[in-house]
Amino acid sequence: MYVRQFMTPQVFTVNPEISIADTMALMREKKISRLPVVEKGKLVGFVTDGDLREASPSKATTLSVFELNYLVAKTPIREVALKKVVYCHPDTQIEDAALLMRDHKIGGLPVVDEGKVVGIITGSDILDAFLDIMGFRSPGQRVMIETKDQIGVMSDLAVTTKEFEVNIGSLAVYHLKENKIQILARLQGDRVAEVETSLENKGYKMIK
């Protein structure tokens, strides 16, 4: 699974000379929380609504309302935008993008291809990918199997489901301690209960 499958391809960007006030207005209008900063087609920065809140004068300031408005209206976004931008490619694997976000403690990445911003991927997009991998949106019955992590487990599952004409809609594996695994499957068919019984008879533990 790749970033291009989950990214938002429609990207709003700002020029580094646009003001903080205009950037905030754009974010409110488009209902977005982060923007790539682009100059002459090249990614030169990245700004989030959190960056803008930090850059805005606090209520404790001695400046007047007029001075505050002037400051926000005249300060260019380049003054507060992140300069060293962490980004990814459309063909970056989704787990690598997730790792980048986690390691850098950020909620989104610009997606860059041949020097051009072609999309943006966020933590919500990563969550969507996770839900797809776990089969949350797949039809069928949710079945959880616990067993030893050994050769032949997947073969057993495939043979058993085929025997009862049940389709495996999705499959995810979680590794436990003590050389055990849990398999989360979405099974489609009228004889799922028979599959579960057959697997139990073979020594697999069904988690309810």
N, C-alpha and C positions, 0 to 999 in steps of 0.2 A: 504494500500500500504506500502510495506516494503523496507528497504534499499537494501536487496538482489536483488530486482527487477531492481534497477537502478545503483548499484555500478559497478565499473570496477573490475572484478575478477582477471585479470592479473596484479599483482603488482610487480613493481621493488623496491627492497630494497637495502640498503647499510649497511655495517658493520661500527660501530663507529670509527674504526681506519683508514678508507679510507680517503684520503686527500680531502681538499676542491676542489682542481683542478680536481681530478678524479670524484668527485661528480658532478661538473659543466659539465664536459665532458659527463657523463652519461645522465644528464638531456637534454643536447643539442642533443645527439644521439637519445634518445627515445622520444624527443619532449614532455617532461613532466615538470611540475612546482613544484612538491612536492614529497618527498620520505620518507617513514618510515625508521627509523634506527633500525636495528634488530641485536641482539647479542644472539647467541645460541638459535635461534628460538623465542626469546622473544622481544617484542616491548620495546625499551629503549629510543626512541626519534623520532622526526619528524622535517624535514627540508624543507624549501621552497626556490624557487629561490630568493625571497626577502631577506631571511636570508643570503643567500650567497652574495648578492650584498652589504648588510650592513657590512658583515664580510670582504669583500675585501678592501684593502687599497685604500684610495681616491687619486685623482690626486694631492692633496695638500701635500701629504707625501714627505718627504725628502729622502726616500729610492730610490735606483737606480732600474732600470728595473730588473736587475739580482736578487737583494734582494727581490723585490716584487714577482717575479716568484718563488723564493726559499720559501718565506713565504707561498704562496698559495699552493705550492706543498707539503710542509711538515706539515702544520697544519691539524690535524685530524678533521673530521666532528663533532666528539663529543664535540668539543670546541664551536661550534656555534649552534648545534641542540637544539631544544626545548626539555627539559627533562620531564616536566609535560604535557604529551600528552592527549588531549581530543580525545576520540575515541567512536565508537558505535559498536553495534552488528548487524549481518545480519538481525535479526528480530526486530530491532528498527523501529518504524513507521517513515515514511518519514518526517512527520511534526515535529517529535521530533528531528530528525537529523538536519532539517532546523533551529529549535530553538537553538540547540547547537551551530551551526555555527554563528547564529546572536548574541547570548549572548556573545560568546567568540571572536567575530569579526575575524573569520577565514574563509578561502575559501575551506577547505576540511577536511575530517575526515578519519583516518584509520579505517577499519572495522575488528574487532577482534572477533574470535570465539575460545573458549577453549584455550586462551592464544596465538593463532597463527593469524598473519595478513592474512586475506583471501580476502581482497579487499580494495578499496578506493572509497569514494564518494565525489564529489565536488559540488560547487555551480552550475555548468553547468548541472550536473545530477539532482539536485533539480529543476532547471528550466525545464528540460525535463519532470519531473514528473508533474509539474504545467501545462505544455502545454497539457499533456495527460488528466489530470483531467478536464481541461477546454474544452476538446474535439477538440483541434486545429487540430489534425491529423485524427479525425473521419470524415467519409463521412456524407453528409447531409447538410441541410440548417440551418444557425445560427439564432436562435430566442431568443429575449430578452423580458422577461415578468416582469412587476413591479406590485406588489400587497401588500396587508396587510399581515403581518406575523401572520397567524391564521390557526387553524385546518381545514383540508379539501382541502387546496390548491393543494397538490400533488395528492390527489385523483381526483380532478377536471381535472388536467392535464392528468392523466393516462386515465380517462374515455373518455375525449375528443379526445385524440390521437387514442385510440382504436376505437372510433366511426368512424373515417375517415381512418382507417387502416394505420396509420402513426406510425413508430417506434421511440422511444426515444433512440438515439445513445449515448448521454452523457448528464449529468446534473450537474450544479454547482449553488450554492446559495450564494448570497452576502447580508449581513444584513446591511440595511440603518438605518438612524435615524428615529424617530417617528413611530416605530413599522412597518416598511416596509421592503420588501425584493425585490431583483432582481434575477430572475432565468434565467440563460443562458443555453439554450438547443440546441442540434443538433438533428434536426428532419429529418427522412428519409422516403420518400414516395412521391406520386404524388399529395397529397391533403393537403400539409402544409398550403397553403393559406386559406383553409377552416377551418383548426384548429385555425389559428390566428383570423379569423372572429368570430368563435364560442366563443373563449375565450374573445374577446372584447365585445361580446353581453352579456357575463356573468359578465362583469364589470372589467376585467383585462386590464391593460394598456400595449400595445405593444410598445416597444422602438425600433425605427428604427435607 
